């Protein structure tokens, strides 16, 4: 049975001295990550602190939010030890690695690619869809043709480790995308050793940033569910589901079982909740509550969906269906990792 991440319940890294509150996270000195502490970058999952570090260098140098996010996500897309994003990602049931990505900037411009093969950095292709075409989404062969026309080179995204895991999975071909627990102790130590043939993650790197100019942007990248049906696309490249940005209000992104996130238009829902005055954390909780209400508590116990959000003031927050979701954040006070609150 496919398994996913397991984090210690509410285990905040003690050396960072941070906690999660109603208005987002606070630092040990009591200072909120508000407008006075721009810039801010936040991403799903603790190991993506390394992606935040690259993004932070651009933000700290007065760079634009979207530029920072694109370079930060490149780190995860090129990491062969991350089996849920880009190179090294686990394939579909036919043994093909397909990737999805989207971006959205402070002006509401957006671009996405879905079911794209052979391209190392789909987030950059998504940005070019936004900047160079009249469209929002390109899919499959069309997305690949566009990427190649823009100078991207074909690469083999299937690593030997991922191929071995797929071949072991084929022995039973047991597929349950709702199961959401994975070996996380190793992953959280940046030692993502995988057991071939066990259920692996179907996660995403979602990143949001507020730059020195006060502008927000967001980006996502994923290789989707391990051993998914050929052609399956989750929430990650869908604007309004896996990502949404409104520069007047805030931004949100998601990770987990994409079908559930799509069904509640999760990221757009969160931004609208913030527009109505809720904090980032409270807004994320509302989206989680909708998922649980739709599924019922017993079914929801076996699925995971997590959200992160940032508002125009630079306050951040998160929430998930079940325990085990955390996020990485970087401000002028340095990097930090926070375990998100959860509903069940």
N, C-alpha and C positions, 0 to 999 in steps of 0.2 A: 504494500500500500504506500502511495506517495506520502512522504512526510515533509514537514516544513519546520520553520524556525521555532526554537524554544528559548525564551529569555526568562531570567529570574523576575518574578513579579515585583514591580516597583523597585528594582535594584538600580538606583542611580549611582554612577561612578563616584565614589566618595571623594576622590582627590579633586574632583571638579567642583564639589560643593554647590550643586544647583538643585532646584526643585521646581515642580510644575505647579502653577497656580491658576486662578481663574482668568487672569489677564495674560497668560503665556508664562514663560519661564523667567525667573529672577536669578541673579547671580548672588554669590555669597555675601557681597557687600550691600545687598538690598537694591541695587540699581537695576531697573527694568531695561530690557532691550527695546527701548522706545525710540522716538524720532531723534533724540539727542545722541543715540549711539549708532547711527548709520555709519557704514553699511551693515547689512545682515544677509547671511546666506544660510539656508536650511535645506536638508535633504533627508529622504527616507533612509532609515537603517544606519546603525552605528558605523559599520565599516566604510561608509561613504564619506567619513570625515576626511579621507585622503582626497576625495573629489572636491570637498569644500575648501581644502587648503589651496588647491590650484585656483579655484574661483575667487577665493579671498584676496590673493595677490593682485588680481585684476581690479577687484572692487576697491582695495586699499589704495591703488594707484589712480583712483578717480575714474575707473573704467565703467562701461555700461553693464547693466545687469545681464542682458542677454549674452554679451560677449563672455562674461565670466561663467555663466551657466554652461555654455557650449563647451568651453575648454575644460570645465570641471567634469562634465559628463564623459568627455573623451577618456578620462582616466579609467572609469568603470567599464566603458565599452571595450577598451583594449586589455582588460585584466582577464587572463585565461582562468583564474581561480574563481571568478564570479560566474557561476553557472546559470544565472538568470538574466544576464545582460550581455549582448554583443558577442565578442570573440570568446569561445568557451561555453557559450550558452547551450543548454540542453535542447536537442532537436525535437521536431514533431514525430509522430509515430512512424513516419516514412524515412526518418533519419536526416531530415533537412532542417537546417537552422534558419529560421525566418525572424526578422527583427522589426520592431515597431517603434516609432518615435514621434514626438510633436514638440513644437515650441509656440510660445505666445508672448508678444512684447507689450510695452506700456501703451501702445496706441491701439491695441486690440487686434493687431495683425497676427495671423497664425498660419502654421503650415504643418503637415503631417505626412508620414510615409507608413505604409502598412504592408505586412507580409513581404518585406524586402529581403532578398538573399544576396550574399557575397559582398556586402559593403560593411566595412569596419566601423564607420561612424555615421549611423543613420540620423543622429541628431543634427549633423551638419547638412545632410540632404533635406531634412525637414525644414531647416532654416532657408535653404535655397528655394524650396517650393514656395515658401512665404514670400521671399524677396524677388524671385525671378519668373514666377508664373501667375496667371490669373486665378489659380485654384488654391484650395485649402488642403486637399488630400490627393496623393497619388498612391497606387496600390500595385503590388506584384511586379509583373514584367514591365509595366509602364513606369513604375518607380525606379526600377533598375536601369531601364533605358535612359531615363532622365539623369540619374546619378552618373552613369558612364559618360553622357554627353557633357557633364560638368567637370570631367577630369578625374572622377573617382576610379579606383582600380578594383578589379575583382580579387577577393581573397577567400580562402577557405576558412569559414568560421567554426567548423566542426573540429575540435581538438581530439586527440586520441583518448583523453579521459572521458570526454562527453560521449564519444562514439562507443566506448566500452560500457558506459552506464546505459546507453540506449539498447545495446545488444543484450545486456543482462535483463533489462526491462522486457524485451521481446519474449523472454522465456515464459512469462506469465501474461504479459500485456494487460495487467490489471490497472485500471485507470479510474481514479476518483478525485476529480479536481477540487472537491469540497474539503478534503483533508488538508490541514494547514500547519502541522507541526513539523519542524525540522531540527536537526542537530544545530543548535545555535551557539552553544558554549564555544565550540571551535571557531565558528564564523565570527563571533564577537571578539575573539582574540586575534582577528585578522589571519587566522589559519584555517581557511575554509576547506578542510579535507572532506572529500565526499566518499560515500560508500557506494561503489558501482551497483546500480540496480535498485537502490532504495529510492523511495519517492523523494524528489528534490523540490526545491522551491519553484514558485512561479511568481517571482517578485519583479520589482521595478526600481530604477533609480528615478525618483521625482525630486526636482530641485526648484527652489524659489529664491529670489534675491530682491533686496531693496538696495539700490545703489546710492552714492553720495548726492546724486541729483534728485533723489526722492522718487525715482521711478522703479516700478515693479516689472519683473518678467518671470517666466517659468518655462521649464523643459522637462521632458520625460524620455526614458529609453528603456527597452526591455526586449528579451527574446521570448517572452510569454511563458505560458504553462509548459512544463516539461511533458513531452510525449502527447501533446495536444493533437486534435484532428487537423489534418492538412487544411490550411486556409483559415484557421481560427484566428480571430483578432479580439483582444480584450479591450479594456478601458484606456490603456496607456496612451494610444495615439488619437483618442477621441476627445476633441475640445468640448469641455463641459462635463465630461465624465472623469477622465484621468487627470485633467488639467484645466484650470480656468484662471484668467487674470483680468481684473478691472482696476486700472490705475487710480481710480478715485476711491476705491474701497480696500482691496486686498487681493490675495491670490491663494489658491489651494491646489493640492495634488494628492494622488492616492497610490496605494499599493494593495495587493491581495487578490482575491477572487474577482477578476475584472467584470464578469457577468453581473455580479451583485452591485458593483459600483456603477455600471452603465444603467441599471434599472432604476436607480434613484438620482441619476445625473449628479453624482456626488460632489464633484468640485464646484460646479455652478451653484448647487444648493448651498454649499458652505459660504461662498462669496456673497450670495444674497442674504444669508443669515447675518453675516457681518455688516452688510449694508443696513440691516434693520437694527443694528446696535449690539449684536452679540460679540463677545470676545472670540479670538481664533479658536481657543479650546472649546468653548461652549458651542460654537458653530459646527466644529468637527463632531462633537457629541450628537448634535441633532441629526447629522447625516448617518451616523452609526445607528441611532435609534430607529431611523426609517428602515435600514437594512434588517435589523432584528425584528421589527414589527412585521415586515413583509414575510419573513421566513418563519417566525416563531422562535422562541428561545431554544427549544431542543435542537432544531435544525441548525440554528445559528451557532450553537456550541461547536460545531464541526467545520466552521468556515472562518476565514479571517479577512478583514478589510480594515485598513488603517488610513488615516488622513493626516496631513500636516497643513497648516495655514499660517499666513502672515498678513497683518493688516497694514494700512498706510502709515501707521505710527511705528512700525517695526516690531510690534508685539507678535509673538509666535505661540502656537499651540498645536495640540495633536489629540487624537482619540482613536481607539480601535475597538473592534467587536469583542475579541478575546485578548487575554494577556499575551505578551510576547512581542509587541511592536515597540520600536524605539526610533529615535531620529537624532541626527547630528546637526549642530548649529555652530556658526562662527560669527562673533561680533568683535568689537574693539576690545572686549574683555578676554578674547581668546576662544579656542574651541571648547565645545562641551557636548556631551551625549546625555540624552534624557529618555527614560522609559515612559512611554505614553500611558495615560490612564485608559481603562477599558471598561466596557459595559457589563460583560458576563464574566 
